[in-house]
């Protein structure tokens, strides 16, 4: 029998995740405050009440009601929470507890697996089904050209996604995140293009710049990120956050992989009439003798 005391606690959803899930239930004033906060998360919430109200186009009492609606005792409590999330955003592998710290012990396979399972559960619970379905619809549109991109570590996940989607549909490719490699690609990016970006803490400025440039040219940006939300969210139409905390100096990408494979499965199902012949053609080519 599993000892519940040995199961690592599931990392709670970030405030940004909670806001996105509850957006439809907000009043018009609350939605304006929510959109402002998410547009430059979490920094927008670190202004004074008056500054926040002015930027959101609502009254100061409306801001305080919004903060109370989120479960905070007041604006100082709200800002304290945002500062804590900001610290979590910037946490580096070296800043985490040393794996040699005997008070924690080395993470065994079972305990690490439990943490990953918790991440998977939290990832699913904190993505609105309508948001996921909207991304599936977007990636299933044959008129769209899909470009995957990512950072130092997340680029591997973007490559993984690109490899699968390339078999299922046409007009799919990968864009390197380094500016020297993507700037000349921007001349072809427009309203029919979709940028699917993978970016988790510590967020990469070059990938953010790529997405901002593409968005200015009319492309639709889809972001796969962590609970603290990459700055790319400022220009993203759709955001799918994954939980990444693990008993390690390194973050776990399993939640991002879950979202990726779920998207591949859903898009394959939706495009099956055209995807099946493509997959059959690929198999024939693979079976040809050199």
C-alpha positions as CSV (number, residue, x, y, z in Angstrom):
1,X,0.0,0.0,0.0
2,X,1.3,3.5,-0.9
3,X,2.2,5.7,2.0
4,X,0.5,9.0,1.3
5,X,3.1,10.8,3.6
6,X,5.8,9.9,1.0
7,X,4.0,11.5,-1.9
8,X,5.5,14.9,-2.7
9,X,2.9,17.7,-2.6
10,X,1.6,18.9,-5.9
11,X,2.9,22.4,-6.8
12,X,-0.1,24.7,-6.6
13,X,-1.3,26.6,-9.7
14,X,0.2,30.0,-10.2
15,X,-1.9,33.1,-10.0
16,X,-1.8,33.5,-13.8
17,X,-3.1,30.0,-14.2
18,X,-6.0,30.7,-11.8
19,X,-6.9,33.9,-13.6
20,X,-6.9,32.3,-17.0
21,X,-9.2,29.5,-15.7
22,X,-11.6,31.9,-14.0
23,X,-11.6,34.6,-16.7
24,X,-15.1,33.8,-18.0
25,X,-16.6,34.3,-14.5
26,X,-15.1,37.8,-14.0
27,X,-17.1,41.0,-14.2
28,X,-16.1,43.5,-17.0
29,X,-14.0,45.5,-14.6
30,X,-12.3,42.4,-13.3
31,X,-11.5,41.2,-16.8
32,X,-9.8,44.5,-17.6
33,X,-7.7,44.2,-14.5
34,X,-7.0,40.5,-15.4
35,X,-5.9,41.3,-18.9
36,X,-3.6,44.1,-17.8
37,X,-2.0,41.8,-15.2
38,X,-1.5,38.9,-17.7
39,X,-0.2,41.3,-20.4
40,X,2.9,41.9,-18.4
41,X,2.9,39.3,-15.7
42,X,3.7,39.7,-12.9
43,X,5.3,43.2,-13.2
44,X,2.0,45.0,-13.9
45,X,0.7,44.0,-10.5
46,X,3.7,45.6,-8.7
47,X,2.6,49.1,-9.5
48,X,0.6,51.1,-6.9
49,X,-3.2,50.7,-6.8
50,X,-3.7,54.0,-8.5
51,X,-1.2,53.2,-11.3
52,X,-2.7,49.8,-11.8
53,X,-6.3,51.3,-11.9
54,X,-5.2,54.0,-14.5
55,X,-3.5,51.5,-16.8
56,X,-6.5,49.1,-16.6
57,X,-9.0,51.9,-17.1
58,X,-11.0,51.1,-14.0
59,X,-11.4,52.6,-10.5
60,X,-9.1,51.9,-7.5
61,X,-12.0,50.3,-5.6
62,X,-12.5,48.0,-8.6
63,X,-8.8,47.0,-8.4
64,X,-9.2,46.2,-4.7
65,X,-12.3,44.2,-5.4
66,X,-10.5,42.2,-8.1
67,X,-7.6,41.5,-5.6
68,X,-10.1,40.3,-3.0
69,X,-11.9,38.2,-5.6
70,X,-8.5,36.4,-6.2
71,X,-8.4,35.5,-2.5
72,X,-6.0,38.1,-1.1
73,X,-6.6,40.1,2.1
74,X,-5.5,43.3,0.3
75,X,-3.2,44.8,-2.2
76,X,0.0,44.3,-0.1
77,X,-0.8,40.6,0.2
78,X,-1.4,40.4,-3.5
79,X,1.9,42.1,-4.3
80,X,3.8,39.9,-1.8
81,X,2.5,36.8,-3.7
82,X,3.6,38.3,-7.0
83,X,7.1,39.0,-5.7
84,X,7.3,35.4,-4.5
85,X,6.3,34.2,-8.0
86,X,8.9,36.5,-9.5
87,X,11.6,34.9,-7.4
88,X,10.4,31.5,-8.5
89,X,10.6,32.6,-12.1
90,X,14.2,33.6,-11.8
91,X,15.3,30.6,-9.8
92,X,18.4,28.9,-11.4
93,X,19.5,25.3,-11.0
94,X,22.3,26.5,-8.7
95,X,19.9,28.5,-6.6
96,X,17.9,25.4,-5.7
97,X,18.8,23.1,-2.8
98,X,22.0,21.2,-3.3
99,X,21.4,17.5,-4.3
100,X,24.1,16.7,-1.7
101,X,22.0,18.2,1.1
102,X,21.5,15.2,3.4
103,X,18.4,16.8,5.0
104,X,16.6,16.1,1.7
105,X,18.3,13.0,0.6
106,X,18.9,11.9,-3.0
107,X,15.6,11.8,-5.0
108,X,14.9,8.1,-5.6
109,X,13.2,7.0,-8.8
110,X,9.9,6.4,-7.0
111,X,9.7,9.8,-5.4
112,X,10.8,11.6,-8.6
113,X,8.1,9.7,-10.4
114,X,5.5,10.8,-7.9
115,X,6.5,14.4,-8.4
116,X,6.2,14.0,-12.2
117,X,2.8,12.4,-11.9
118,X,1.8,15.3,-9.7
119,X,3.0,17.7,-12.4
120,X,1.0,15.9,-15.1
121,X,-2.1,16.1,-12.9
122,X,-1.7,19.7,-12.1
123,X,-0.9,20.6,-15.8
124,X,-4.2,19.0,-16.9
125,X,-6.2,20.6,-14.1
126,X,-4.9,24.1,-14.9
127,X,-5.4,24.2,-18.6
128,X,-8.9,25.3,-19.7
129,X,-10.3,22.7,-22.1
130,X,-11.6,25.5,-24.4
131,X,-8.0,26.9,-24.7
132,X,-6.6,23.5,-25.6
133,X,-9.3,22.9,-28.2
134,X,-8.6,26.3,-29.7
135,X,-5.0,25.4,-30.2
136,X,-6.0,22.0,-31.7
137,X,-8.3,23.8,-34.2
138,X,-5.5,26.3,-35.1
139,X,-2.9,23.6,-35.7
140,X,-5.4,21.6,-37.7
141,X,-6.1,24.4,-40.2
142,X,-4.4,23.4,-43.5
143,X,-4.2,27.0,-44.6
144,X,-1.8,27.8,-41.7
145,X,1.9,27.4,-41.9
146,X,3.1,26.1,-38.5
147,X,6.6,27.0,-37.1
148,X,7.9,25.4,-33.9
149,X,10.7,27.1,-31.8
150,X,12.2,26.9,-28.4
151,X,15.2,27.7,-26.2
152,X,18.3,25.9,-25.0
153,X,16.5,22.9,-23.5
154,X,12.9,23.4,-24.8
155,X,14.1,23.5,-28.4
156,X,14.4,19.7,-28.2
157,X,10.7,19.5,-27.4
158,X,9.9,21.9,-30.3
159,X,11.9,19.6,-32.6
160,X,10.0,16.6,-31.3
161,X,6.7,18.3,-32.0
162,X,7.8,19.4,-35.5
163,X,8.9,15.9,-36.4
164,X,5.4,14.5,-35.6
165,X,3.4,17.3,-37.1
166,X,5.4,17.2,-40.3
167,X,4.1,13.6,-40.9
168,X,0.5,14.5,-40.1
169,X,0.2,17.7,-42.2
170,X,2.0,19.9,-44.6
171,X,3.5,23.4,-44.1
172,X,5.4,22.5,-40.8
173,X,8.9,23.5,-39.9
174,X,11.3,24.5,-37.1
175,X,12.9,27.9,-36.5
176,X,16.1,28.2,-34.5
177,X,15.8,30.6,-31.6
178,X,19.0,32.5,-32.1
179,X,18.4,35.9,-33.8
180,X,21.2,35.4,-36.4
181,X,19.3,32.3,-37.6
182,X,15.7,33.5,-37.5
183,X,15.7,37.2,-38.6
184,X,15.9,36.3,-42.3
185,X,13.0,33.9,-41.9
186,X,10.8,36.8,-40.8
187,X,10.4,38.1,-44.3
188,X,8.1,35.2,-45.0
189,X,6.0,35.3,-41.8
190,X,2.5,36.8,-42.0
191,X,-1.1,36.4,-41.0
192,X,-1.3,32.8,-42.1
193,X,1.6,31.7,-40.0
194,X,1.5,30.2,-36.5
195,X,4.5,30.3,-34.1
196,X,4.4,27.5,-31.5
197,X,7.0,28.5,-28.9
198,X,8.3,26.5,-26.0
199,X,9.8,28.7,-23.2
200,X,10.2,28.0,-19.5
201,X,12.2,29.7,-16.7
202,X,14.7,31.2,-17.1
203,X,13.0,32.6,-20.1
204,X,15.1,33.3,-23.2
205,X,15.1,36.8,-24.6
206,X,16.0,35.7,-28.2
207,X,12.9,33.4,-28.3
208,X,10.7,36.2,-26.9
209,X,12.1,38.6,-29.6
210,X,11.3,36.0,-32.3
211,X,7.7,35.8,-31.2
212,X,7.3,39.5,-30.8
213,X,8.6,40.1,-34.3
214,X,6.4,37.4,-35.7
215,X,3.3,38.8,-33.9
216,X,4.0,42.3,-35.3
217,X,3.8,40.8,-38.7
218,X,0.4,39.3,-38.0
219,X,1.4,35.7,-37.1
220,X,-0.5,33.9,-34.4
221,X,1.6,32.9,-31.4
222,X,0.9,29.8,-29.3
223,X,3.0,29.5,-26.1
224,X,3.8,26.4,-24.1
225,X,5.3,27.6,-20.9
226,X,5.4,27.1,-17.1
227,X,3.0,28.3,-14.3
228,X,4.9,31.6,-14.0
229,X,4.3,32.4,-17.7
230,X,7.0,33.4,-20.1
231,X,7.0,37.1,-21.3
232,X,6.0,35.7,-24.7
233,X,2.5,35.6,-23.3
234,X,2.3,39.4,-24.0
235,X,1.9,38.5,-27.7
236,X,0.5,35.0,-27.5
237,X,-3.1,34.3,-28.5
238,X,-3.1,31.0,-26.6
239,X,-1.1,30.0,-23.6
240,X,-0.8,26.4,-22.3
241,X,1.2,26.2,-19.0
242,X,2.8,23.0,-17.7
243,X,4.0,22.3,-14.1
244,X,7.7,21.7,-14.0
245,X,8.9,21.6,-10.4
246,X,10.7,18.4,-9.5
247,X,12.9,17.1,-6.6
248,X,16.0,18.1,-8.5
249,X,18.2,21.1,-9.4
250,X,16.6,20.8,-12.9
251,X,13.0,21.5,-13.9
252,X,11.0,18.6,-15.4
253,X,9.7,18.9,-19.0
254,X,7.3,16.0,-18.7
255,X,4.3,18.3,-18.5
256,X,5.3,20.1,-21.7
257,X,5.7,16.7,-23.3
258,X,2.2,15.7,-22.2
259,X,0.7,18.8,-23.8
260,X,2.8,18.2,-27.0
261,X,1.7,14.6,-27.4
262,X,-1.9,15.4,-26.6
263,X,-1.9,18.1,-29.3
264,X,-0.3,15.6,-31.8
265,X,-3.0,13.0,-30.9
266,X,-5.9,15.5,-31.2
267,X,-4.7,17.0,-34.5
268,X,-4.0,13.6,-36.0
269,X,-7.5,12.5,-35.1
270,X,-9.0,15.7,-36.6
271,X,-7.0,15.5,-39.8
272,X,-7.3,11.7,-40.2
273,X,-8.7,11.7,-43.7
274,X,-5.6,13.6,-45.0
275,X,-3.2,12.4,-42.3
276,X,-3.6,8.7,-43.0
277,X,-2.5,8.9,-46.7
278,X,0.5,11.0,-45.6
279,X,1.5,8.5,-43.0
280,X,1.0,5.6,-45.5
281,X,3.3,7.5,-47.9
282,X,5.9,7.9,-45.3
283,X,5.8,4.2,-44.5
284,X,6.2,3.3,-48.2
285,X,9.3,5.5,-48.5
286,X,10.8,4.0,-45.3
287,X,10.3,0.5,-46.7
288,X,12.0,1.3,-50.0
289,X,15.4,-0.4,-50.3
290,X,18.3,1.9,-50.9
